[in-house]
Every structure is written in C-alpha cells, then in structure tokens.
Amino acid sequence: MECESERVLLEYVRKASPPPFLLKTYMMVEDPATDAVISWNDDGTAFVVWQTAEFARDLLPTLFKHSNFSSFVRQLNTYGFRKIATNRWEFSNERFRKGERDQLCEIRRRKPTSNKQQPNVQAQAAAKDHSDNEEQRSQSTSSSSEFTSLIDENKRLKRENGDLNSELAVVKRKCQQLLDLVAVCGGSLEREDHQSSSVDVREDGKRGLKLFGVRMEVGSEREKVRKVGENSRVLVSQSCK
C-alpha cells in the first residue's frame, strides 16, 4: 500500500513539473535580452530562432551543455513541435504559448509506436548523441591545434624581430664608424691646407702657384679631395638614418 502511494506521488510530481528541456527553452524565449537571437513571433503562438549561428554558439552551451543546433531541433520534434515556416526557423506547439508557462506540464515526449521499433529508435538516438560528442571533441581539438600554431608563429616572429634588431644595431655601429673616419680625413685635409699656406710661394702672373719655380696645383687637388670627403660624409650620414 505504501509503495502504491509513493508511486502515485511521484507520478503527480512528474506531471506537475515541466520537463527541463521545455523549461529551459521557455526561459530563453521569454528573456528579452536574447530577442535578437530567439523570441516569440508576433502573436506569441510560436517562437523563432533568428540567428542560428549565435544561438548555437552563445545560448545552447549555457543551458544544454552542447552547441549543436540540429540536436536542439531533434529534441523539439520529440516533444511535438513543428516547423511552421519555410523561410525561417519558427517552431510551434499548441501548449507552448507566451504567458502560459503552466501549460508546459501538459507537453510530453512522444512514445515509440511499437515495442519492436523502440530499440531501433534508442539505437539511433544513441548513435546521434555519439556523433554529436565526436563532433564536439573534433571541434575542440581543432581549436586547440590552431591556438598552438598561433603561439608557435608568434614566438617565431619574435625571434626574427630580435635578429633584425641585432643586425640593425651592427649596421648603425658601422655607419657611425665610417662617419667618424670621414670626419678624421676631413680634419687632416684642413690641417694640411693650413700648413701649406705658410710655404714661400710666388705668383707668376698665370693661373696657379709656383714653388721654387715649379707650378703647383696642390690647392685645387686638395679642394677636390675636400669636396669628395664632404659629399661622402653627407651620403654616409643619409644612409645611416
């Protein structure tokens, strides 16, 4: 007698509480924060999944622990929902209505038509669940592999950047040494010109200078060398910037 009473009580509780799948789905449709993704239709007799990709990526994992939209649709079918539009994902059930949450308790899963078909249905459902799990694991492995590849690529780029910075520092150091060398050569030429100006020379009325009767064109040659040195200094300075 007590066992019979417990069974009746459990049956009453089961019927008084809506299935978790229906309750979670109803909560998603009712939430105004997700109206851009899923919401009621205009008259509240059905709900519409407006953005299937965002729905599968952002909402399904939070309530159903998977991100497979096809699996969600199959669950709706088992509770008697029908897709009533051809151009959008709109689903309807006569007891799934806006503002009628208490009617969810009346919605039950469909039972197999015969005992012979039940094992096949269960086997198909198990196979589909296994396929869904395999797909999720494959997606997770692929994402992990892509993340690892990005990390390796980032490390490689950092190493190459460090090598380039080292080579640039060496080139700048060599350019500075070359600039210093040009400056030293230019200073030597100026000192030589100053010393040559003290030599006893005399002008013979013609272009150029004579030293002890011999015509010297040292000044013009040194002027050419000086100009070459200045030009070289400018070119080297520009190339090192």
C-alpha positions in Angstrom: 0.0 0.0 0.0 2.8 2.4 0.9 4.6 1.5 -2.4 1.5 2.3 -4.3 1.1 5.7 -2.6 4.7 6.6 -3.3 4.3 5.7 -7.0 1.2 7.9 -7.2 3.0 10.8 -5.5 6.0 10.5 -7.9 3.7 10.4 -10.8 1.9 13.5 -9.6 5.2 15.4 -9.1 6.4 14.3 -12.5 3.3 15.6 -14.1 3.3 18.9 -12.1 6.9 19.7 -13.1 7.6 20.5 -16.8 10.5 18.7 -18.5 13.8 20.5 -18.0 14.3 20.9 -21.8 11.0 22.7 -22.2 11.5 24.9 -19.2 15.0 26.0 -20.4 13.7 26.6 -23.9 10.8 28.7 -22.5 13.2 30.7 -20.4 15.4 31.5 -23.4 12.3 32.6 -25.5 11.0 34.8 -22.6 14.3 36.5 -21.9 14.2 40.0 -23.6 18.0 40.1 -23.6 18.1 37.5 -26.3 15.3 38.8 -28.5 17.7 39.5 -31.3 18.6 35.7 -31.4 15.4 33.9 -30.2 12.0 35.3 -29.4 8.2 34.8 -29.7 6.5 35.5 -33.0 4.1 38.4 -33.3 1.1 36.7 -31.7 3.0 34.6 -29.2 1.8 31.3 -30.6 5.3 30.1 -31.7 8.9 31.1 -31.3 11.6 32.0 -33.9 15.3 31.4 -33.8 16.5 34.4 -35.8 20.3 33.8 -35.6 21.1 30.1 -35.6 24.9 30.6 -35.5 24.8 32.9 -32.5 22.1 30.7 -30.9 24.3 27.6 -31.2 27.5 29.3 -30.1 26.3 31.5 -27.2 23.0 30.2 -25.8 23.0 26.4 -26.2 26.2 25.8 -24.2 24.9 27.8 -21.3 21.8 25.7 -20.8 22.2 22.4 -22.7 26.0 21.9 -22.5 26.3 21.5 -26.2 26.4 23.7 -29.3 24.6 21.5 -31.9 21.6 23.3 -33.4 20.4 20.1 -35.2 20.3 18.2 -31.9 18.2 21.0 -30.4 15.7 20.7 -33.3 15.5 16.9 -32.9 14.6 17.5 -29.2 11.8 19.8 -30.2 10.5 17.2 -32.6 10.3 14.6 -29.8 8.1 17.0 -27.8 5.7 17.5 -30.7 7.0 20.9 -32.0 6.6 21.6 -35.7 8.5 23.9 -38.0 5.7 26.1 -39.5 7.7 28.5 -41.8 9.8 27.8 -44.8 11.9 30.9 -44.7 12.9 30.9 -41.0 13.3 28.6 -38.0 9.9 29.0 -36.4 8.5 26.3 -34.2 5.1 25.8 -32.7 3.4 23.6 -30.1 -0.2 24.1 -29.1 0.7 24.1 -25.4 3.9 26.2 -25.8 2.5 29.8 -25.7 3.6 33.2 -24.5 2.3 33.8 -21.0 1.1 30.2 -20.5 4.0 28.7 -18.7 1.8 26.4 -16.7 0.8 24.5 -19.9 4.4 23.2 -20.2 3.4 20.4 -17.8 1.0 19.0 -20.4 3.7 18.5 -23.0 5.1 15.0 -23.1 7.8 13.3 -25.1 6.5 11.2 -28.0 6.5 7.4 -27.3 7.5 4.8 -29.9 4.6 3.4 -31.9 5.6 -0.2 -31.1 8.0 -2.2 -28.9 9.8 -3.5 -31.9 10.6 0.0 -33.1 11.8 1.2 -29.6 15.2 -0.5 -29.7 15.9 1.0 -33.1 14.9 4.5 -32.0 17.1 4.2 -28.9 20.0 2.9 -31.0 19.5 5.8 -33.5 19.4 8.3 -30.7 22.5 6.9 -29.1 24.3 6.9 -32.4 23.3 10.6 -33.0 24.5 11.5 -29.5 27.7 9.7 -30.1 28.1 11.6 -33.4 27.4 14.9 -31.7 30.0 14.1 -29.0 32.6 13.2 -31.6 31.9 16.4 -33.5 32.3 18.5 -30.3 35.6 16.7 -29.5 36.8 17.3 -33.0 36.0 21.0 -32.9 37.7 21.3 -29.5 40.8 19.5 -30.8 40.9 21.7 -33.9 40.6 24.9 -31.9 43.4 23.7 -29.6 45.6 22.9 -32.6 45.0 26.3 -34.1 45.8 28.1 -30.9 49.1 26.2 -30.5 50.0 27.1 -34.1 49.3 30.7 -33.4 51.6 30.6 -30.3 54.4 29.0 -32.3 54.1 31.6 -35.0 54.2 34.4 -32.5 57.4 33.0 -31.0 59.0 32.7 -34.4 58.1 36.3 -35.3 59.6 37.5 -32.0 62.9 35.6 -32.7 63.1 37.1 -36.2 62.4 40.6 -34.9 65.2 40.2 -32.3 67.6 39.1 -35.1 66.7 42.0 -37.3 67.2 44.4 -34.4 70.6 43.0 -33.8 71.6 43.3 -37.4 70.3 46.9 -37.5 72.4 47.8 -34.4 75.5 46.4 -36.2 74.8 48.4 -39.3 74.3 51.6 -37.4 77.6 51.0 -35.5 79.5 50.5 -38.7 77.9 53.6 -40.3 78.9 55.6 -37.2 82.5 54.3 -37.5 82.5 55.3 -41.2 81.2 58.8 -40.3 84.0 59.2 -37.8 86.6 58.1 -40.3 85.3 60.6 -42.9 85.4 63.3 -40.2 89.0 62.5 -39.3 90.1 62.6 -43.0 88.4 65.9 -43.5 90.2 67.3 -40.4 93.5 66.1 -41.8 93.0 67.9 -45.1 92.1 71.1 -43.3 95.3 70.9 -41.3 97.4 70.2 -44.4 95.9 73.3 -46.2 96.7 75.5 -43.2 100.3 74.3 -43.2 100.7 74.7 -47.0 99.6 78.3 -46.7 102.8 79.1 -44.8 105.1 77.9 -47.6 107.0 80.6 -49.5 105.3 80.7 -52.9 105.0 83.3 -55.5 102.6 84.0 -58.2 104.0 84.3 -61.8 101.0 86.1 -63.3 99.4 82.9 -64.6 96.7 80.7 -63.1 98.1 78.5 -60.3 101.0 78.8 -57.9 104.8 78.1 -58.2 107.0 76.6 -55.5 110.8 77.3 -56.2 109.9 77.9 -59.9 107.7 74.8 -60.3 104.0 75.2 -60.9 101.9 73.6 -58.1 98.2 72.8 -58.3 98.0 71.3 -54.9 95.3 73.7 -53.7 92.9 72.7 -56.5 93.6 69.0 -55.9 93.0 69.3 -52.2 89.8 71.2 -52.8 88.6 68.3 -55.0 89.5 65.8 -52.2 87.8 68.0 -49.6 84.6 68.2 -51.7 84.7 64.4 -52.2 85.1 64.0 -48.5 82.2 66.3 -47.7 80.0 64.5 -50.3 80.9 61.1 -48.8 80.1 62.3 -45.3 76.7 63.5 -46.4 75.9 60.3 -48.3 77.0 58.1 -45.4 75.0 60.2 -42.9 71.9 59.8 -45.0 72.3 56.1 -45.5 72.7 55.5 -41.7 69.4 57.3 -40.8 
